[in-house]
Amino acid sequence: MKTPAFGYALDFHAGVETGSALIDTTVKASKGSAVATLPRYGIFRAVPQVHGLLQLSRFSIDESFAGRYVALTENTIVETADHTLYLKKIEGWKALSTLTNAFALDTQGNFNLSVTYKTGFAPPNYKRVNAVQAGLTIKY
């Protein structure tokens, strides 16, 4: 099958994430003796998403953007550099953007060299993400 010379896609989605942390959880620091209790909490998030794709022969650019509105205050435990723990409350808008560039090594696109850049706040603990990943992607 011949690879198309040009292609694109643009789609929008909306969803809801809901649930609950059913019990209080004890969290231990990765190093040292610090211990903290993560209290139970409810989860309700509105999640609008935008996805775009542009393909030029074997080269593609793919962008996904997901915004999350944390409607109910959520709890997470944060560990500092000196391994102390503290409770952080999360609410409001949090977003994550993922941009992937890929080059297909074969005409079917089963093997790709890819570079991905992520920035934003990654659920479930919404730590700040600013990362680049590169590698070989295998699709089947």
C-alpha positions in Angstrom: 0.0 0.0 0.0 1.4 3.4 -0.9 1.7 6.0 1.8 -0.5 9.1 1.1 1.4 12.3 0.4 -0.8 14.4 2.7 -3.3 13.9 5.5 -4.8 15.7 8.4 -7.3 15.3 11.2 -8.8 17.6 13.8 -11.3 16.4 16.4 -12.8 17.6 19.6 -14.0 15.6 22.6 -15.6 16.3 25.9 -15.9 14.0 28.9 -16.3 13.7 32.6 -14.1 11.8 35.1 -15.8 11.0 38.4 -15.2 8.8 41.4 -13.9 8.9 44.9 -10.9 8.0 47.0 -12.8 5.6 49.4 -10.5 5.5 52.4 -7.8 7.6 54.0 -4.4 6.4 52.9 -1.0 6.5 54.7 1.8 7.7 52.5 5.5 7.2 53.4 8.4 9.2 52.1 10.7 7.5 49.5 13.6 8.1 52.0 13.6 8.7 55.7 10.8 8.2 58.2 8.2 10.9 57.2 4.6 9.7 57.1 1.5 11.6 56.1 -2.2 10.7 55.9 -4.0 11.4 52.6 -7.7 12.0 53.5 -10.4 10.6 51.2 -12.0 12.9 48.7 -14.5 13.0 45.8 -13.5 13.3 42.1 -15.5 15.2 39.5 -13.6 16.7 36.5 -14.9 18.1 33.2 -12.4 17.2 30.5 -12.5 19.0 27.1 -9.9 17.7 24.6 -8.6 18.8 21.2 -6.5 16.5 18.9 -4.8 17.5 15.7 -2.7 15.5 13.2 -0.8 16.6 10.1 0.9 14.0 7.9 3.3 14.7 5.1 4.3 11.4 3.5 6.2 9.5 6.2 6.5 12.5 8.6 3.7 13.3 11.1 3.0 15.9 13.7 0.4 14.9 16.4 -0.9 17.3 19.1 -3.2 16.4 21.9 -4.5 19.0 24.4 -6.6 18.0 27.4 -7.9 20.5 29.9 -9.3 19.3 33.2 -11.6 21.4 35.4 -11.2 19.9 38.9 -14.7 20.8 40.3 -14.3 19.1 43.7 -11.2 19.9 45.7 -8.8 16.9 45.5 -6.0 15.9 47.8 -2.5 14.8 47.1 0.7 14.3 49.1 3.8 16.1 47.8 7.3 15.0 48.8 9.9 17.8 48.9 13.6 17.5 48.1 14.5 16.9 51.8 11.9 14.1 51.9 9.3 15.8 54.0 5.6 15.3 53.1 2.8 17.8 53.0 -0.9 17.7 51.9 -1.7 19.8 48.8 -5.3 20.6 47.8 -6.0 20.8 44.0 -8.8 22.6 42.3 -9.6 24.6 39.2 -8.2 24.2 35.6 -5.2 21.9 34.9 -4.1 21.1 31.4 -1.7 18.7 29.6 -0.3 19.1 26.1 1.4 16.3 24.2 3.2 17.0 20.9 4.6 14.1 19.0 6.8 14.2 15.8 7.3 10.9 14.0 9.1 9.6 11.0 7.8 6.2 9.6 10.7 3.8 8.8 8.4 1.6 6.7 5.5 2.4 4.3 2.8 1.0 6.6 4.0 3.1 9.5 4.5 0.1 11.9 8.0 1.4 12.9 8.6 5.0 13.7 11.3 7.2 15.1 9.5 9.6 17.4 10.1 12.6 19.6 7.4 13.6 22.2 7.2 16.7 24.2 4.8 16.9 27.2 4.1 20.1 29.2 1.4 20.9 31.8 0.0 19.1 34.8 -0.4 15.3 34.6 -3.1 13.6 36.6 -3.7 12.1 39.1 -1.4 14.2 41.3 -1.0 17.1 38.9 2.7 17.4 39.2 4.2 19.9 36.7 5.5 18.0 33.6 8.1 19.4 31.1 9.6 16.4 29.4 11.0 15.2 26.1 11.0 11.5 25.1 12.6 10.0 22.0 12.7 6.5 20.7 11.4 3.8 18.4 7.6 3.4 18.3 6.2 0.1 17.2 2.6 -0.1 16.1 0.8 -3.3 15.2 
